[in-house]
Amino acid sequence: MFEIIPNWHPVFVHFTVALWSLAALFYLSMPLVKSASLHAQWVILARWNLWLGSVFAIVTAVFGLLAFNSVAHDTPSHAAMSEHRNWAVSTLALFLALTGWSVWHYRRNVASAPVPFITAMLLALALLLTTAWHGAEVVYRYGIGVKSLPKADTKEASGAGHEHDSMDMSGSGMPDEHGDAHDH
């Protein structure tokens, strides 16, 4: 595993995105929950996802900065990494502020989130999704932090040496008529 993952940022970032997304969804749907007991549970779920997401986010940010300064890249990918980093810093700042606000609500025994908090959470979710988009661009458009794909030989590059059976959607990885095992 260690040889295929050049840094730990991609490991932790998925926890951050998932937990903060869930927190935002719980907070944003809170006004729709009418049952008092369900609403109390919703608040607990929202808070725990926000708080745990913030812990993971700090770890994610540390590994993100380490990755930013250590992965091989060119000028266009550096620009993409810088844009992702800038969005990430803004997103982290807003979510940490919301986490502090949430802890303050908890300590004051506030049972619900006020409209300004929910509005800020909607903005934070938009920032989170934008940051994730830019991170995906860094990985999938520029190939930063991934091993390269194998080079196709000239026979395969022309399309003459390899075909996929478009009807096999089993994903079984079973050999095709060429004897090659693939996940479709």
C-alpha positions in Angstrom: 0.0 0.0 0.0 2.7 2.5 0.9 4.4 2.2 -2.5 1.3 3.1 -4.4 0.2 6.0 -2.2 2.8 8.8 -2.3 1.3 10.6 0.6 -1.6 10.3 3.1 -3.7 13.3 2.0 -6.1 11.1 -0.2 -6.6 8.7 2.7 -7.9 11.4 5.1 -9.6 13.7 2.7 -12.4 11.3 2.1 -13.3 11.1 5.8 -13.4 14.9 5.9 -15.6 15.3 2.8 -18.0 12.6 4.0 -18.3 13.8 7.6 -18.7 17.4 6.7 -21.2 16.6 3.9 -23.3 14.6 6.3 -23.1 17.4 8.9 -24.3 19.9 6.4 -27.1 17.7 5.2 -28.3 17.1 8.8 -28.1 20.8 9.6 -29.8 21.8 6.4 -32.7 19.3 6.8 -33.2 20.2 10.5 -36.0 22.7 9.8 -37.9 19.9 8.0 -37.8 17.6 11.1 -41.0 18.1 13.1 -40.7 15.4 15.7 -39.0 16.7 18.9 -37.3 13.4 19.6 -36.1 13.0 16.0 -35.0 16.6 16.0 -32.8 16.1 19.1 -31.2 13.1 17.4 -30.6 15.1 14.2 -28.8 17.8 16.3 -26.5 15.1 17.8 -25.8 13.6 14.4 -25.1 16.9 12.8 -22.8 18.0 15.7 -20.8 14.8 15.8 -20.3 14.7 12.0 -19.2 18.3 12.1 -16.9 17.9 15.0 -15.3 14.6 13.7 -15.1 16.1 10.2 -13.1 19.0 11.7 -10.7 16.7 13.4 -10.1 14.8 10.2 -9.9 18.1 8.3 -7.0 19.3 10.4 -5.1 16.0 9.7 -6.1 16.2 6.0 -4.8 19.8 5.8 -1.5 18.8 7.3 -1.0 16.0 4.9 -2.3 18.2 2.1 0.4 20.7 2.8 3.0 18.0 2.9 1.7 16.7 -0.4 1.7 20.1 -2.0 5.4 20.5 -1.1 6.5 16.9 -2.1 4.7 15.6 -5.2 6.2 15.9 -8.6 4.4 18.4 -10.8 4.7 20.8 -13.7 3.6 24.4 -14.1 -0.1 23.8 -15.1 -0.6 21.2 -12.3 1.1 23.6 -9.8 -1.5 26.2 -10.7 -4.3 23.6 -10.2 -2.8 22.5 -6.9 -2.6 26.1 -5.7 -6.2 26.7 -6.6 -7.2 23.6 -4.8 -5.1 24.7 -1.7 -6.7 28.1 -1.7 -10.2 26.8 -1.8 -9.3 24.2 0.9 -7.9 26.9 3.2 -11.2 28.9 2.9 -13.3 25.8 3.4 -11.3 24.8 6.4 -11.6 28.2 8.0 -15.4 28.4 7.5 -16.0 24.9 8.8 -13.7 25.4 11.8 -15.6 28.6 12.6 -18.9 26.7 12.3 -17.5 24.0 14.6 -16.6 26.6 17.2 -20.1 28.1 16.8 -21.6 24.6 17.2 -19.6 23.9 20.3 -20.7 27.2 21.7 -24.4 26.2 21.0 -23.7 22.9 22.7 -22.3 24.5 25.8 -25.2 27.0 26.0 -27.6 24.0 25.6 -29.1 25.5 22.4 -31.3 22.7 21.0 -31.4 23.8 17.4 -29.3 25.7 14.8 -30.4 29.3 14.0 -31.0 30.4 10.5 -27.7 32.3 10.1 -25.9 29.1 11.2 -27.8 27.0 8.6 -27.1 29.6 5.9 -23.4 29.6 6.7 -23.5 25.8 6.6 -25.0 25.9 3.1 -22.2 28.2 2.0 -19.7 25.9 3.7 -21.1 22.9 1.8 -20.8 24.8 -1.5 -17.1 25.6 -0.6 -16.5 22.0 0.3 -17.9 20.7 -3.0 -15.9 23.3 -4.9 -12.7 22.3 -3.1 -13.4 18.6 -3.7 -14.0 19.4 -7.4 -10.6 21.1 -7.6 -8.9 18.3 -5.8 -10.4 15.8 -8.2 -9.1 18.0 -11.1 -5.6 17.8 -9.6 -5.8 14.0 -9.5 -7.8 13.1 -12.5 -6.9 15.8 -15.0 -3.2 16.3 -14.0 -2.5 12.9 -12.6 -0.9 14.3 -9.4 -0.3 11.7 -6.7 -1.1 8.6 -8.8 1.1 6.1 -10.6 1.0 6.4 -14.4 -1.0 3.9 -16.5 1.0 1.4 -18.5 2.1 2.5 -21.9 0.2 0.7 -24.7 2.4 -1.0 -27.2 2.2 0.2 -30.8 -0.1 -2.7 -31.9 -2.6 -1.9 -29.1 -2.2 1.9 -29.6 -3.5 1.5 -33.1 -6.5 -0.3 -31.7 -5.7 -3.6 -33.6 -4.4 -5.6 -30.7 -7.0 -5.3 -28.0 -10.8 -5.1 -27.8 -13.2 -5.1 -24.9 -16.4 -7.1 -24.9 -18.9 -4.2 -24.4 -21.6 -6.7 -23.4 -19.8 -8.2 -20.4 -20.9 -6.0 -17.6 -20.4 -8.6 -14.8 -17.2 -7.0 -13.6 -16.0 -10.5 -12.9 -12.5 -9.9 -14.1 -12.7 -13.1 -16.0 -10.5 -13.5 -19.1 -12.0 -12.4 -22.3 -11.4 -14.0 -25.7 -7.9 -12.6 -25.8 -7.0 -14.3 -22.5 -6.8 -10.9 -20.7 -8.5 -10.5 -17.3 -10.3 -7.1 -17.0 -12.8 -5.5 -14.7 -15.4 -4.0 -17.0 
